[in-house]
Amino acid sequence: MTISESIPFDQLHRFVAQSLATTSMPDEQARIVADTLVSTDAMGVYTHGTKLLIGYIKKLQAGGYDPRALPAIERQGPAWAILDGKSALGMIGCHAAMELAVQKAKQTGIAYVGLKATAHVGAIGYYASLGARLGCITMVTGNDIPSVAAPGSRTAVLGSNPIAYGIPRLHADPIFLDMATAATAGGKVYAACQRGEPIPDTWLIGPDGRPTTDGSLYPAQASLAPMAGHKGYGIGLWCEILSAILPGGHHTWNVGSWLFDDPSKPSNHTASITAIDVSVISDPQRFDTQLQALVDQIHQAPRAEGSSGVLLPGEREWSRFHLAKSQGIPLPSDVLDKLKLVAQSTGIVADWLR
């Protein structure tokens, strides 16, 4: 992976927001999207950060995604709601769903919000960490067009349906996990192919139902392997049910490909947010004290030879994030190439792209 000079966080954020503004997106919505994408890059998750912007811009320009849309409550109760995403970008839909779930959880202890008719949602761990910073244990799920085989299949059955959680801490960054239920994210296959790098034989299932290392077969002739076999398949199904079936959204092959379909067509992705307010169900100080004892126990586990110790989920990402905030984000060359396409498409220029 070729890394560029580090780009200041604020400069990259400004470029993303200004690029989105060219599609008639209001400033507040552009800020939410920029916060999500740039923070994801800062954490080192380059497959789900600003590299995706050119695809979103194309959909916004063609009308598949609506730059001015705001999610709306379709129906609700005291501890649940269903949001119509109105084909706004998934970052906007998930941010609205997270805020609503947290708001309801603070009244009832636990709340569920289903989000339908949204766009590709990006790195869902970002929304889980936001919910955690507001004092809630937060679970986020999403769905996508099928790209992942199931044990026993030769073709895709489910999407790489992601699941994430965030755990609040009083004096530290949230614990958070964000994972696809595929063996790897499809973006990592694309990125490896673009960089000419080999892929492991655990990532893809070929047209004969057997593992393959030929990344060029994906997605037309190969599917992603499920994470941990039947376990990943089972969790992927859980995500499909919470995200799509429960709120009545599009599922499996009724979800569009935001990358390959006609950009004038909506993709109708779905997602869900479940929030548990710690202060309603437990004493926050007691919760944090017990959580810290657990964290200390994990950190103090005897180290394997050559290991620097056991990390919490999200600990490496927060370390990168804080370093990037102070020293800039070291973007890979394939991300910069995509941002140059954004500049060509929108007319927004940046000195660091020249």
Backbone torsions as a table, in degrees:
resi	resn	phi	psi	omega
1	MET	NA	121.3	177.7
2	THR	-87.1	125.9	-176.6
3	ILE	-105.8	137.1	179.2
4	SER	-82.0	177.8	166.6
5	GLU	-62.7	151.6	-177.2
6	SER	-69.0	135.5	179.9
7	ILE	-100.5	125.7	178.1
8	PRO	-54.4	136.1	-178.0
9	PHE	-51.8	-49.4	-175.9
10	ASP	-64.5	-35.0	179.4
11	GLN	-68.6	-41.3	177.8
12	LEU	-67.1	-40.3	178.3
13	HIS	-60.5	-44.0	-179.5
14	ARG	-63.8	-41.2	179.8
15	PHE	-62.1	-44.0	-179.2
16	VAL	-64.8	-47.3	-178.2
17	ALA	-63.3	-42.4	179.9
18	GLN	-67.5	-36.0	178.5
19	SER	-64.7	-42.6	178.5
20	LEU	-66.1	-34.5	-179.7
21	ALA	-62.3	-25.9	179.8
22	THR	-68.2	-15.3	178.5
23	THR	-93.4	7.2	-176.5
24	SER	79.3	17.2	176.7
25	MET	-74.1	131.3	178.0
26	PRO	-62.1	155.0	-174.0
27	ASP	-56.9	-43.5	-176.3
28	GLU	-64.6	-41.1	178.5
29	GLN	-69.4	-38.0	176.8
30	ALA	-63.1	-36.5	178.8
31	ARG	-65.3	-42.4	-180.0
32	ILE	-60.9	-45.0	-179.8
33	VAL	-65.8	-44.0	179.6
34	ALA	-63.1	-43.2	177.2
35	ASP	-54.3	-45.9	-175.4
36	THR	-67.3	-50.8	-175.3
37	LEU	-67.9	-43.6	-176.9
38	VAL	-72.1	-37.7	176.3
39	SER	-63.3	-37.1	178.3
40	THR	-64.5	-42.8	174.0
41	ASP	-61.2	-42.3	-178.5
42	ALA	-61.3	-30.1	177.8
43	MET	-80.3	-4.8	179.2
44	GLY	87.4	11.0	179.4
45	VAL	-96.0	72.7	-168.8
46	TYR	-69.5	-21.2	-179.8
47	THR	-69.4	-20.3	-174.4
48	HIS	-121.6	15.8	179.2
49	GLY	-101.0	-135.0	-173.9
50	THR	-68.3	-10.8	174.4
51	LYS	-59.4	-26.9	-178.6
52	LEU	-81.2	-11.9	-170.8
53	LEU	-59.5	-41.3	-177.2
54	ILE	-62.1	-37.7	176.9
55	GLY	-65.1	-40.7	177.6
56	TYR	-66.1	-42.3	179.1
57	ILE	-58.8	-44.1	-179.8
58	LYS	-61.3	-42.7	179.3
59	LYS	-67.4	-38.5	179.1
60	LEU	-67.4	-41.3	-179.4
61	GLN	-67.5	-35.0	-176.1
62	ALA	-87.5	-13.2	177.9
63	GLY	100.0	-2.4	177.3
64	GLY	-66.1	-36.1	172.1
65	TYR	-114.1	143.4	-174.3
66	ASP	-98.5	113.6	-175.8
67	PRO	-68.2	-20.7	-175.9
68	ARG	-106.9	0.7	-176.1
69	ALA	-73.4	149.8	174.0
70	LEU	-127.2	135.5	177.9
71	PRO	-59.2	147.8	-178.2
72	ALA	-131.1	143.7	177.8
73	ILE	-71.1	122.1	178.5
74	GLU	-86.4	-43.1	174.9
75	ARG	-159.9	159.1	-176.2
76	GLN	-162.2	163.4	171.3
77	GLY	-137.7	-175.8	-176.6
78	PRO	-58.4	-34.8	-174.8
79	ALA	-122.3	20.1	179.6
80	TRP	-158.4	161.8	174.9
81	ALA	-161.5	154.8	171.1
82	ILE	-117.5	124.0	179.2
83	LEU	-104.0	135.8	168.9
84	ASP	-91.2	116.0	-177.0
85	GLY	-72.6	-13.8	176.0
86	LYS	58.6	22.2	-178.7
87	SER	60.5	25.4	166.0
88	ALA	-71.5	162.4	177.4
89	LEU	-55.2	147.1	-176.1
90	GLY	-61.4	-28.1	177.5
91	MET	-63.8	-38.0	-180.0
92	ILE	-71.0	-43.3	178.8
93	GLY	-64.1	-45.2	-178.1
94	CYS	-69.1	-36.1	177.8
95	HIS	-63.4	-43.2	178.4
96	ALA	-65.2	-41.5	179.4
97	ALA	-65.1	-40.2	179.4
98	MET	-63.9	-45.9	-179.3
99	GLU	-62.8	-39.5	-179.7
100	LEU	-69.2	-41.2	178.8
101	ALA	-62.4	-42.8	179.3
102	VAL	-65.6	-42.8	179.5
103	GLN	-58.7	-44.2	180.0
104	LYS	-71.4	-37.9	-179.8
105	ALA	-63.8	-31.5	179.2
106	LYS	-69.6	-15.7	176.3
107	GLN	-97.7	-35.2	-171.3
108	THR	-115.0	-9.9	-178.1
109	GLY	97.9	-42.7	179.6
110	ILE	-146.6	142.1	-178.1
111	ALA	-148.4	150.1	178.4
112	TYR	-122.0	135.5	172.8
113	VAL	-129.6	122.8	174.1
114	GLY	-96.5	138.6	-178.6
115	LEU	-119.5	118.0	180.0
116	LYS	-116.6	165.5	176.8
117	ALA	53.0	44.4	176.2
118	THR	-107.3	-173.6	178.7
119	ALA	-103.6	-179.0	174.0
120	HIS	-51.6	131.6	-168.0
121	VAL	-96.3	-7.0	177.0
122	GLY	73.5	-145.7	-176.1
123	ALA	-84.9	102.1	-172.5
124	ILE	-72.3	-16.9	176.5
125	GLY	-61.0	-25.7	178.5
126	TYR	-61.9	-43.5	-179.0
127	TYR	-71.6	-34.4	176.6
128	ALA	-63.3	-39.9	179.5
129	SER	-70.4	-33.2	175.6
130	LEU	-64.1	-44.4	177.3
131	GLY	-61.0	-38.5	178.9
132	ALA	-65.1	-38.6	179.2
133	ARG	-66.0	-20.0	176.9
134	LEU	-93.4	11.6	172.9
135	GLY	92.4	11.7	-176.8
136	CYS	-116.2	135.8	163.3
137	ILE	-67.6	123.5	-169.1
138	THR	-127.0	130.5	173.6
139	MET	-116.2	134.9	179.5
140	VAL	-126.0	135.8	173.5
141	THR	-129.4	158.8	177.1
142	GLY	-147.7	170.3	175.6
143	ASN	-132.9	174.5	-179.1
144	ASP	-159.2	169.8	174.5
145	ILE	-60.4	140.7	-176.7
146	PRO	-54.3	131.9	176.7
147	SER	-145.8	-0.3	-173.3
148	VAL	-118.9	127.8	176.6
149	ALA	-72.2	157.8	170.9
150	ALA	-107.3	155.8	176.4
151	PRO	-53.5	121.6	-179.4
152	GLY	98.9	-7.0	-179.3
153	SER	-101.2	157.0	174.7
154	ARG	-103.5	-8.6	-179.0
155	THR	-130.8	172.0	-179.8
156	ALA	-67.3	142.8	179.8
157	VAL	-118.7	-41.6	-179.7
158	LEU	-128.8	167.2	171.8
159	GLY	-75.2	178.5	176.6
160	SER	-79.7	26.7	-174.1
161	ASN	-23.4	108.5	-175.4
162	PRO	-83.2	156.5	173.2
163	ILE	-138.2	140.7	-179.1
164	ALA	-142.9	154.8	170.2
165	TYR	-138.5	154.1	174.7
166	GLY	-130.9	137.3	-178.3
167	ILE	-121.2	121.6	-177.5
168	PRO	-72.5	145.8	173.3
169	ARG	-133.4	140.7	-174.2
170	LEU	-70.6	-35.5	-172.4
171	HIS	-127.4	25.5	-179.0
172	ALA	-155.8	167.4	175.6
173	ASP	-62.5	149.4	178.3
174	PRO	-59.7	148.6	164.2
175	ILE	-75.1	131.8	175.5
176	PHE	-149.4	145.1	177.7
177	LEU	-125.1	135.9	177.6
178	ASP	-137.0	117.1	-177.6
179	MET	-145.1	146.1	168.2
180	ALA	-78.7	154.1	176.0
181	THR	-89.8	5.2	167.3
182	ALA	-87.7	165.9	177.5
183	ALA	-60.5	-28.2	174.0
184	THR	-156.0	164.9	176.5
185	ALA	-76.1	145.0	178.7
186	GLY	-57.7	-33.8	178.4
187	GLY	-59.6	-30.0	178.9
188	LYS	-72.2	-31.8	175.4
189	VAL	-66.7	-47.9	178.2
190	TYR	-58.2	-45.2	-176.8
191	ALA	-63.5	-41.8	179.2
192	ALA	-63.6	-41.8	178.7
193	CYS	-64.6	-42.5	179.9
194	GLN	-63.1	-33.1	-179.4
195	ARG	-90.9	-0.8	-179.7
196	GLY	71.1	26.5	-177.8
197	GLU	-97.1	146.0	177.2
198	PRO	-71.7	158.9	175.6
199	ILE	-117.5	152.9	178.2
200	PRO	-69.9	161.7	-178.9
201	ASP	-81.0	6.5	178.0
202	THR	-98.6	-0.6	-174.1
203	TRP	-89.9	-39.6	-169.8
204	LEU	-124.6	149.8	170.8
205	ILE	-111.9	122.3	-177.3
206	GLY	-77.3	177.9	-176.7
207	PRO	-63.8	-15.4	177.3
208	ASP	-92.8	4.0	-179.7
209	GLY	83.4	8.2	-179.4
210	ARG	-112.8	156.8	179.1
211	PRO	-59.2	146.6	176.6
212	THR	-138.5	151.1	176.0
213	THR	-105.7	9.5	-179.3
214	ASP	-91.2	94.5	-177.5
215	GLY	-65.6	-21.0	-178.8
216	SER	-69.1	-15.3	179.3
217	LEU	-74.3	-19.6	-175.7
218	TYR	-89.5	134.1	3.9
219	PRO	-100.1	-2.0	-171.9
220	ALA	-65.6	-39.8	-173.9
221	GLN	-121.5	-2.0	-179.1
222	ALA	-137.0	156.0	177.5
223	SER	-118.5	156.2	172.1
224	LEU	-68.1	145.2	173.8
225	ALA	-77.5	145.6	175.7
226	PRO	-70.7	142.7	175.6
227	MET	-59.4	127.6	175.9
228	ALA	53.4	34.7	174.3
229	GLY	62.6	-125.4	-175.4
230	HIS	-65.4	-23.9	179.5
231	LYS	-68.5	-46.3	177.7
232	GLY	-65.0	-38.3	177.0
233	TYR	-60.5	-44.0	-179.8
234	GLY	-64.4	-40.8	179.2
235	ILE	-70.7	-36.7	176.4
236	GLY	-61.0	-38.6	176.8
237	LEU	-65.9	-39.5	175.7
238	TRP	-57.2	-44.9	179.0
239	CYS	-62.8	-41.0	-179.8
240	GLU	-62.3	-40.6	-177.6
241	ILE	-70.4	-46.6	-179.7
242	LEU	-67.0	-38.8	-173.9
243	SER	-81.4	-40.7	-169.9
244	ALA	-114.3	-49.6	-172.4
245	ILE	-69.9	-46.9	-178.2
246	LEU	-61.9	-47.7	179.3
247	PRO	-80.0	-7.5	179.9
248	GLY	82.1	32.9	179.4
249	GLY	-94.8	-175.0	178.0
250	HIS	-72.8	146.5	-180.0
251	HIS	-137.9	159.4	-179.6
252	THR	40.0	-117.4	-171.5
253	TRP	-73.6	-5.8	174.7
254	ASN	-84.0	-9.0	173.1
255	VAL	-84.1	136.9	-179.4
256	GLY	-84.4	162.0	172.5
257	SER	-88.4	114.4	-178.4
258	TRP	-71.2	-18.0	-179.9
259	LEU	-90.1	-39.3	-167.2
260	PHE	-111.5	-17.6	179.5
261	ASP	-76.7	169.7	173.1
262	ASP	-51.7	122.5	-176.5
263	PRO	-65.7	-11.4	178.0
264	SER	-85.0	-3.2	-177.8
265	LYS	-102.5	140.0	175.2
266	PRO	-68.0	158.2	179.2
267	SER	-100.7	-20.2	174.6
268	ASN	56.9	46.0	171.3
269	HIS	-70.4	164.3	176.8
270	THR	-135.0	163.9	179.4
271	ALA	-157.9	167.8	173.4
272	SER	-141.9	149.4	174.9
273	ILE	-126.4	127.4	172.4
274	THR	-120.2	125.8	-176.6
275	ALA	-121.7	135.8	175.9
276	ILE	-119.8	114.4	-177.7
277	ASP	-81.5	116.2	-176.5
278	VAL	-61.7	-38.9	-175.1
279	SER	-70.4	-20.8	177.3
280	VAL	-82.4	-42.3	-173.3
281	ILE	-89.8	-28.4	-174.0
282	SER	-139.6	171.6	170.3
283	ASP	-83.5	120.4	-174.9
284	PRO	-57.1	-38.1	-179.2
285	GLN	-68.3	-42.9	178.1
286	ARG	-63.9	-43.9	178.7
287	PHE	-57.3	-47.1	-176.5
288	ASP	-67.8	-37.4	179.2
289	THR	-63.7	-45.3	178.7
290	GLN	-67.2	-39.5	178.3
291	LEU	-62.9	-42.3	179.4
292	GLN	-63.2	-37.3	177.4
293	ALA	-63.0	-39.4	177.2
294	LEU	-65.5	-43.7	179.3
295	VAL	-60.8	-45.1	179.7
296	ASP	-61.4	-41.2	179.6
297	GLN	-61.5	-42.5	179.3
298	ILE	-66.0	-46.1	-179.0
299	HIS	-63.5	-28.2	-176.8
300	GLN	-90.2	4.6	178.4
301	ALA	-59.9	139.8	178.7
302	PRO	-55.2	136.0	-175.4
303	ARG	-84.0	139.3	171.4
304	ALA	-71.3	157.7	-179.9
305	GLU	-58.6	128.9	179.7
306	GLY	84.3	-3.3	-178.9
307	SER	-90.8	147.9	175.0
308	SER	-94.1	4.2	177.5
309	GLY	119.1	169.6	-179.1
310	VAL	-87.5	129.7	178.7
311	LEU	-103.5	154.2	171.9
312	LEU	-78.0	152.7	171.6
313	PRO	-56.1	127.9	-179.6
314	GLY	91.4	-12.5	-175.7
315	GLU	-64.7	-41.9	178.5
316	ARG	-64.9	-40.7	-179.1
317	GLU	-65.5	-40.8	178.2
318	TRP	-65.6	-36.5	177.6
319	SER	-61.6	-44.5	177.6
320	ARG	-64.2	-41.1	-177.4
321	PHE	-60.2	-49.4	-177.5
322	HIS	-66.2	-35.9	176.8
323	LEU	-66.5	-41.6	-179.5
324	ALA	-66.5	-36.1	178.5
325	LYS	-62.2	-33.5	-176.9
326	SER	-94.7	-29.0	-173.3
327	GLN	-119.2	-2.6	-179.5
328	GLY	99.1	165.2	-176.9
329	ILE	-102.4	120.2	179.0
330	PRO	-82.3	90.7	-174.5
331	LEU	-78.4	136.0	174.3
332	PRO	-66.0	159.7	-176.8
333	SER	-63.2	-34.2	-178.9
334	ASP	-69.2	-29.2	175.6
335	VAL	-70.7	-44.1	178.4
336	LEU	-60.5	-38.0	178.1
337	ASP	-60.7	-41.2	178.2
338	LYS	-67.1	-37.8	179.6
339	LEU	-69.2	-29.8	174.7
340	LYS	-65.5	-35.0	176.0
341	LEU	-66.4	-36.1	176.1
342	VAL	-62.3	-44.7	-179.9
343	ALA	-61.1	-41.3	178.7
344	GLN	-65.7	-36.2	-176.3
345	SER	-76.9	-33.5	-172.8
346	THR	-106.3	-19.7	-175.7
347	GLY	82.2	3.2	176.9
348	ILE	-83.4	124.0	-176.3
349	VAL	-110.0	155.4	175.8
350	ALA	-145.0	136.8	-177.2
351	ASP	-57.6	-36.6	-175.8
352	TRP	-74.0	-6.3	177.1
353	LEU	-94.3	-7.1	-175.0
354	ARG	-83.5	NA	NA
